[in-house]
């Protein structure tokens, strides 16, 4: 048998209308065309679909089976068509995000809450487990956006700038380093450095300062949560280097000081990496806009962040 969607629509329309003439009006076709469709299906199936000479026209047992199939299949097809229209119009799609910036979870969640309300038909997910293979996953279409501070030259991938930040030294007010106007690589040699549990290449303190200077801290302690890192720092259990905006939005400000790395400070930029073909999609542009707006809120008031604690 070769049953088409139009055949299913025909059976349902005849059943709903109670006759060929009214069904033809519903489907904007002729009664003759509908009769030929019914005859074609009956010839293929080898059974009659309607009880002839019944008023209103009634389905046979075989016709009822085909009607049940139509009532199950046609709504699915309609939903699929609507989904494709939304995809083509840019109001629906998939936005799976991988994060290379460990501290960015706290910044990204408010962004995603705003995004969810504006784009309810976009399937959103955050994939922290793909952090270390995020950019290759982007090219393989496993994810759609990568939040990263390490842009690379990649075919078909665009790095959209989000905001600049300063990796910032944080120490207890009781630390001998609290009185320094700025911190150098050598200052870390006898320190317990508290970091996120990620590889060194992904940590600004190593990639931008310690590794080039060939300096190794006395000990490295890895901690998952930003709040716990700062709690340990405030308790003088070690020092840390975090993005300035991360430190500024946390508590315990009375118990630690912030100092720039090197005399002139270090500046980094965070990006949203996307496939070139996705850069113009409306909801991708909206994500970038919301991310930049949230970053501006976080960075308000940072001008006095390095005031003595």
Rosetta blueprint (number, residue, H / E / L):
1 X L
2 X L
3 X L
4 X L
5 X H
6 X H
7 X H
8 X H
9 X H
10 X H
11 X H
12 X H
13 X H
14 X H
15 X H
16 X H
17 X H
18 X L
19 X L
20 X H
21 X H
22 X H
23 X H
24 X H
25 X H
26 X H
27 X L
28 X L
29 X L
30 X L
31 X H
32 X H
33 X H
34 X H
35 X H
36 X H
37 X H
38 X H
39 X H
40 X H
41 X H
42 X H
43 X H
44 X H
45 X H
46 X L
47 X L
48 X L
49 X L
50 X E
51 X E
52 X L
53 X L
54 X L
55 X L
56 X L
57 X L
58 X E
59 X E
60 X L
61 X H
62 X H
63 X H
64 X H
65 X H
66 X H
67 X H
68 X H
69 X H
70 X H
71 X H
72 X H
73 X H
74 X H
75 X H
76 X H
77 X H
78 X H
79 X H
80 X H
81 X H
82 X H
83 X H
84 X H
85 X H
86 X H
87 X H
88 X H
89 X H
90 X L
91 X L
92 X L
93 X E
94 X E
95 X E
96 X E
97 X E
98 X E
99 X E
100 X L
101 X L
102 X H
103 X H
104 X H
105 X H
106 X H
107 X H
108 X H
109 X H
110 X H
111 X H
112 X H
113 X H
114 X H
115 X H
116 X H
117 X H
118 X H
119 X L
120 X L
121 X L
122 X E
123 X E
124 X E
125 X E
126 X E
127 X L
128 X H
129 X H
130 X H
131 X H
132 X H
133 X H
134 X H
135 X H
136 X H
137 X H
138 X H
139 X H
140 X L
141 X L
142 X L
143 X L
144 X L
145 X E
146 X E
147 X E
148 X E
149 X L
150 X L
151 X L
152 X L
153 X L
154 X L
155 X L
156 X L
157 X E
158 X E
159 X E
160 X E
161 X E
162 X E
163 X E
164 X E
165 X E
166 X L
167 X E
168 X E
169 X E
170 X E
171 X E
172 X E
173 X L
174 X L
175 X L
176 X H
177 X H
178 X H
179 X H
180 X L
181 X L
182 X E
183 X E
184 X L
185 X H
186 X H
187 X H
188 X H
189 X L
190 X L
191 X L
192 X E
193 X E
194 X E
195 X E
196 X L
197 X L
198 X L
199 X L
200 X H
201 X H
202 X H
203 X L
204 X H
205 X H
206 X H
207 X H
208 X H
209 X H
210 X H
211 X H
212 X H
213 X H
214 X L
215 X L
216 X L
217 X L
218 X L
219 X E
220 X E
221 X E
222 X E
223 X L
224 X L
225 X L
226 X H
227 X H
228 X H
229 X H
230 X H
231 X H
232 X H
233 X H
234 X H
235 X L
236 X L
237 X L
238 X L
239 X E
240 X E
241 X E
242 X E
243 X E
244 X H
245 X H
246 X H
247 X H
248 X H
249 X L
250 X L
251 X L
252 X L
253 X H
254 X H
255 X H
256 X E
257 X E
258 X E
259 X E
260 X E
261 X E
262 X L
263 X L
264 X L
265 X L
266 X L
267 X L
268 X E
269 X E
270 X E
271 X E
272 X E
273 X E
274 X E
275 X E
276 X H
277 X H
278 X H
279 X L
280 X L
281 X L
282 X H
283 X H
284 X H
285 X H
286 X H
287 X H
288 X H
289 X H
290 X H
291 X H
292 X H
293 X H
294 X H
295 X H
296 X H
297 X H
298 X H
299 X H
300 X L
301 X L
302 X H
303 X H
304 X H
305 X L
306 X L
307 X L
308 X L
309 X L
